[in-house]
Amino acid sequence: MAGYVIADVEVTDPDKFEVYRGQVGATIEQYGGRYIVRGGETETGEGAWNPRRLVVIEFESMARAKEWYHSPEYAGPMKLRHESANTNLVFAEGL
């Protein structure tokens, strides 16, 4: 079953976040992931959730998604993200 990383990102330091964006893609590819949603316009249909920058990344499984997230390859980019954005992130199983 596929595993997804779903993040709502509020960028606080655009310059540093651009450095993050330049590094993260290679780590995702290395673990077999692919972007499904990466930024772009969102529209709230119900409720009060208004994501600022929505990101959805698909992996072959939840285990693989978590392996990427906790990997040494992602550690550096993750530090940059923590320094340049506020993020809500969940792992989800799907089809």
Residue pairs with C-beta under 8 A, 6 or more apart in sequence:
1 61
1 62
1 93
1 94
1 95
2 58
2 59
2 60
2 61
2 93
2 94
2 95
3 58
3 59
3 60
3 61
3 62
3 63
3 64
3 65
3 66
3 91
3 92
3 93
3 94
4 36
4 56
4 57
4 58
4 59
4 65
4 91
4 92
4 93
4 94
5 33
5 55
5 56
5 57
5 59
5 65
5 68
5 69
5 89
5 90
5 91
6 54
6 55
6 56
6 89
6 90
6 91
6 92
7 54
7 55
7 56
7 87
7 88
7 89
7 90
8 49
8 51
8 52
8 53
8 54
8 55
8 87
8 88
8 89
9 52
9 53
9 54
9 55
9 81
9 85
9 86
9 87
10 52
10 53
10 85
10 86
10 87
11 17
11 52
11 53
11 84
11 85
12 84
12 85
12 86
13 83
13 84
13 85
14 84
15 84
16 80
16 83
16 84
17 80
17 81
17 84
17 85
19 80
19 84
20 77
20 80
20 81
20 84
20 85
23 76
23 77
23 80
24 74
24 77
24 81
25 35
26 73
27 68
27 71
27 73
27 74
27 77
28 34
28 35
28 57
28 68
30 68
30 73
31 59
31 64
31 65
31 67
31 68
31 71
31 73
32 59
32 60
32 64
33 57
33 58
33 59
33 64
33 65
33 68
34 57
34 58
35 55
35 56
35 57
35 58
36 56
36 57
36 58
37 54
37 55
37 56
38 55
38 56
39 53
39 54
39 55
40 54
42 50
42 51
42 54
44 50
57 65
58 94
59 65
59 68
62 91
62 92
62 93
65 91
66 91
68 74
69 78
69 91
81 87
